[in-house]
């Protein structure tokens, strides 16, 4: 038989019948074994601490770097539980994930652990556990690696520190403050019993009074140094007052605003003591950049139960209270008052609804008679606006007119009042042609005089309604009229020239320049009710002879200047009699009538008001 037909002769160690390829695989190591030897060499020489771990979690083969990390002979680590070595059992989620990787049910675990190096220094390590080969169940071994990430961690912590601290004062900034505050509010109280009392929290929120002037006059560098000095004193106060509880968090929230957070507050007294300490500390002069600076602070103090409180609500309450402290005169602390805050919230709600209410026609007018003192016949009426609020019911002008004056809505509202009142006065005149017409008195805010073309509006409304100018009286407060100059004075003069009467309301409550009064285009003085109330003798009330003397002098002065006088708040017959004897021209008050609907006024035209006591 020839060699070619018989085939190659098997080598020693080759199984009979084995094919050529099988011979080649078994006879030559091939690249697989070579790579495996390379991997093992790389594993042993790697600077990255690693270990092969079996499916029971025990170390099978550690490398030299792992032994060096823990200061142990690598061989001594063999057989030890890997989880104990790198702290994988320190928390339940990590322990569960680690076991899932061992079973092949999870492709990877990566976590960060704080370990101790062989030289004793702590280090942060990123521990990674991955299956070796196919991650199917029962695959067997996993590879554990431990990377020292201390430098990366330190850099991240430094960057975070810069992000959450103020560079000027080195205090925590708003970001860290909110993190701390939110964490405190979300942490339940310590379980000292079956039903522990809810924790309490306090906040002193302050800003430096007049700090802008320091920046403007001495420059921002000096301002920054002053802020740093203020921060130091605040920190001292917080540590001194809070020494029993380990101090409090002091933060700069921005600009010249600071906050001191009191966790686990002992009560309002602790917060007020802290606020007093801060005010006292800041009253001492500061030596900054060669300048001796004296500053003060306004502080809003809030103390409440942590339960049901959010960070937003606490800060809002503190900000509101700080505003109160400034409004009350600055250089003081003010404690949060729920009742005062409810009033503020109501005011805010009214403010937001005021302009739409004008557009929706939610306002109405009532009219209070102005009665001749000599014959008690109704001469005119004052129009008084009311708001039919859908939530708060019928509101008097004192509840919303100041708000309207602040936000400018008074211009739109005042125009509606003026047009409605003039239209009503003209209607009464047409319905009672045989009786003397009533004049209509309308209150005008100083903002209407300054911010609108009041002269044109009055002229247009009078032309539209047909009411004679002499039947319109516009009332302005004494503070608005006295001292008027420039455009306001020209407006008043133009209205007077048109024939409209100008009245000074609440006369006697301001600081009137009586010499200036003679130069104003005024027709009527309305005496403030505080003087009239001094005339009461009934029901044990003690009269004020001084008030009677003052009123008599004002009436005589007004008459000599050619003005008529109306007394407000006339409530008793005795008051009316004395005012009549003094020479007062007209009276207004509950003695004659409260403010009533226009239908009731129609019944009084040409007659005396109903009998009064």
Secondary structure as GFF3:
##gff-version 3
##sequence-region A 1 613
A	DSSP	alpha_helix	3	6	.	.	.	ID=ss1
A	DSSP	alpha_helix	20	27	.	.	.	ID=ss2
A	DSSP	alpha_helix	30	45	.	.	.	ID=ss3
A	DSSP	beta_strand	49	53	.	.	.	ID=ss4
A	DSSP	beta_strand	59	62	.	.	.	ID=ss5
A	DSSP	alpha_helix	64	70	.	.	.	ID=ss6
A	DSSP	alpha_helix	74	77	.	.	.	ID=ss7
A	DSSP	alpha_helix	82	86	.	.	.	ID=ss8
A	DSSP	alpha_helix	92	102	.	.	.	ID=ss9
A	DSSP	beta_strand	108	116	.	.	.	ID=ss10
A	DSSP	beta_strand	122	131	.	.	.	ID=ss11
A	DSSP	beta_strand	142	148	.	.	.	ID=ss12
A	DSSP	alpha_helix	150	164	.	.	.	ID=ss13
A	DSSP	alpha_helix	174	186	.	.	.	ID=ss14
A	DSSP	beta_strand	200	209	.	.	.	ID=ss15
A	DSSP	alpha_helix	211	218	.	.	.	ID=ss16
A	DSSP	alpha_helix	220	241	.	.	.	ID=ss17
A	DSSP	three_ten_helix	243	245	.	.	.	ID=ss18
A	DSSP	beta_strand	249	254	.	.	.	ID=ss19
A	DSSP	beta_strand	257	263	.	.	.	ID=ss20
A	DSSP	alpha_helix	268	283	.	.	.	ID=ss21
A	DSSP	beta_strand	286	288	.	.	.	ID=ss22
A	DSSP	beta_strand	291	293	.	.	.	ID=ss23
A	DSSP	beta_strand	296	305	.	.	.	ID=ss24
A	DSSP	alpha_helix	311	327	.	.	.	ID=ss25
A	DSSP	beta_strand	333	335	.	.	.	ID=ss26
A	DSSP	alpha_helix	338	360	.	.	.	ID=ss27
A	DSSP	beta_strand	363	372	.	.	.	ID=ss28
A	DSSP	beta_strand	378	389	.	.	.	ID=ss29
A	DSSP	beta_strand	393	395	.	.	.	ID=ss30
A	DSSP	alpha_helix	397	407	.	.	.	ID=ss31
A	DSSP	alpha_helix	409	431	.	.	.	ID=ss32
A	DSSP	beta_strand	439	443	.	.	.	ID=ss33
A	DSSP	alpha_helix	446	451	.	.	.	ID=ss34
A	DSSP	alpha_helix	454	465	.	.	.	ID=ss35
A	DSSP	three_ten_helix	469	471	.	.	.	ID=ss36
A	DSSP	beta_strand	472	477	.	.	.	ID=ss37
A	DSSP	alpha_helix	478	481	.	.	.	ID=ss38
A	DSSP	alpha_helix	487	498	.	.	.	ID=ss39
A	DSSP	beta_strand	501	507	.	.	.	ID=ss40
A	DSSP	alpha_helix	514	517	.	.	.	ID=ss41
A	DSSP	beta_strand	524	527	.	.	.	ID=ss42
A	DSSP	alpha_helix	529	532	.	.	.	ID=ss43
A	DSSP	three_ten_helix	533	535	.	.	.	ID=ss44
A	DSSP	three_ten_helix	538	540	.	.	.	ID=ss45
A	DSSP	alpha_helix	545	560	.	.	.	ID=ss46
A	DSSP	beta_strand	564	567	.	.	.	ID=ss47
A	DSSP	alpha_helix	573	582	.	.	.	ID=ss48
A	DSSP	beta_strand	586	587	.	.	.	ID=ss49
A	DSSP	alpha_helix	598	604	.	.	.	ID=ss50
###
